[in-house]
Amino acid sequence: MYPSGENYFLQSRQKLYRGEEFEEELNDLFNKKFQFRFNSEWVLPAADNWFSESPWKVKGLEYLKSRLNFHKSQLNDFSIEEWSSHTRRRNPAGEVCWKLRCLVNPEFLTQAWTKFYECASTYNVIPTEAVSDMKMVSLHLCEAPGAFITSLNHYLKLHHPNIVWKWVANTLNPYYEGNSPSNMISDDRFMFHTLDNWDFGVDNTGNLMDWDNSQAIIEKAKSLGKVLLVTADGSIDCLQKPDAQEEVTSPLHYCEIVTALQTLSPGGTLIFKLFTVFEHSTVSLLYLINHLFKEVNIYKPITSRQGNSEVYAICLQYKGIDLTPYLPILRSAFGTELYTNKSLFPLEKIPESFLKQIEECAYYFCSIQCQVINNNLQAYLMQKNIALHRDMKKIRALVASEFIWKYDLKPIDSAQEILKGALHEENKINTNPRYHRGSYTERQLYTKMSLKEKLKNLNSFLQAELLSNPTILINESVKWMSSGESAKINLVFTYGRPLQKINSSKFIFVPIFKLYQQILAEEEFKEIILYRPPKPKTDANLETEAYKLISLPEFQYKDSYNVHEKNCFKTLLNGLRELSDGESILLQNFNTLTHFNVSVLYILSKSCFEKTGFSSSGGILLNNLIDKPSLKYLEIIDDECNKVRQNEKKDVLNSLPVQVTNVEDFFSNIVFYNNTFYRNKCMEYFEKIEQYL
């Protein structure tokens, strides 16, 4: 049943409806859809024609692309924060999540949750076979943080409560430090509790554009039963190329679709995100899809940002054609240069009647987007127009009420949720907020700045982060943490692709680490930093006479990181072997960004030493060795590392589950330490560069 707000909500809907002044606008907002009309004369090209010719263009689509890019280019000088704030206020669906949270309070409610629920409610996405057999397996590709899954669960519990449902999900692994934070959603609030359902492929990166990973994911999903629903919500950061979103993301969409087609059972549904349909790659993919499904729709949910190009392809009733003859050619373009260098189908093999429908579809969604951008620009220039704000306020209230009424949304019991209510209480540190600063023009200008200007620009960015984020600095000279009760250690090894370099980490506030990386990405800066002797470090507040020093070598950037990490681990282990009970150590240059090293530190902190201190000047203090036999865990880790030392494709990435290391005080202390350490590194680098310049 609805909570007490139900009567108010129904009355408010009737009251808002009486005037009918927004009826037409409301209808347009909820019905942004296009359906392909299959023609029996369309023929799928023979396999030897696939990826045989150079990319091609369609004149009508090129015109639409330039029209859209002209409208988007008008936003180049707006700062992202300012424009996003303006369009949020102008978003007709801006109150949907708020109202849903008040009246329905779904599990893990996000914008993705609402988008999937719209797709599921607008089209009959649950196949008839799933309903009749009362069982279904779903596969969710590029799924982080997981809201499609909780949305599907809510939909099934309300509409098909008897279906026995199993699911598997894949995404770029937020626990693998080699993944780029700009392409990865690192929010693991849901994943953390459901890790057994997630598959990151054979190399543990989660990269779906690797064929072997794709095959491992397919195998996992099919092992659970008939896969009758596949969703794919992947995208790639296009911040630096806003005019080429389709070209940048198309190779990923190809890999998603090829994976889905190998996984789905006949009669199944495929839902995948795409952007514009101007390029040969998307046209060819949609031509292929139209042959493999009985019905193909392109749909823009009302809760998808109105001014962006995002749409969803809803493909119903998979025909289950045997793809075996096509697999070698499909594989040859999977995550390779062939996909961008050749077109999937030659232009002459695609019928004119299909291209006409593509142009119709492209024109429809392009026109909507251009209109929204134009309206938002006009509204920005007329911000003092009260009537404009009043109308938008009415529309937002009406859309939110209509959304809940139209899709018949009701609460489900917390026992029916995937995590039985646990996520509603979750309050984890978000180390990777998805925001950007400045305008597109400013980001382009940065590349043309002098070194002095770049230094000033980066320094002001750091100061802005320090002001807005109190978790960046350790305020005392040493932040102490006692071991508490001796923890029971159960080693669980995770293997995967050896880390060439650290691109991301769950143990640091990402903007700080990105800044650190950006400094080192400038060749001139890097030369000053790496090849000029550093000042000797002193800390008057830190009394270290009683500590044995274990100083690990600093990472030389010409090395592969995984080799450096394992060599440092051996150095550390040798130093620990020489300790006697009661002795303490000061550990310097111990990198606490990787799960491998954090697991080692967890073992030392929780089972070997009495207390651990994180120094604000860099360095970790391990106080009073109380249980030397506990070092046996590190010996076992060392043996495991030795077994794979010669394997170029496999390394030990972790020795403890993330559910052990990434929680409570231990986790937050590591984050504090890394934030402080890398903030200080940035300050030190700025000082050094300034002296040189």
PyMOL commands that set and color helices and strands:
alter all, ss='L'
color gray80, all
select helices_A, chain A and resi 6-18+23-30+47-49+59-73+80-90+96-103+111-122+128-133+147-159+191-193+195-197+211-222+242-263+280-292+324-332+338-341+347-349+352-381+386-406+414-416+422-425+440-446+451-468+470-472+510-521+523-531+561-577+595-608+628-643+658-661+664-692
alter helices_A, ss='H'
color red, helices_A
select strands_A, chain A and resi 33-35+135-141+164-169+227-232+269-274+293-299+311-318+478-482+494-496+547-551+584-588+609-615+620-625+651-654
alter strands_A, ss='S'
color yellow, strands_A
deselect
rebuild
show_as cartoon
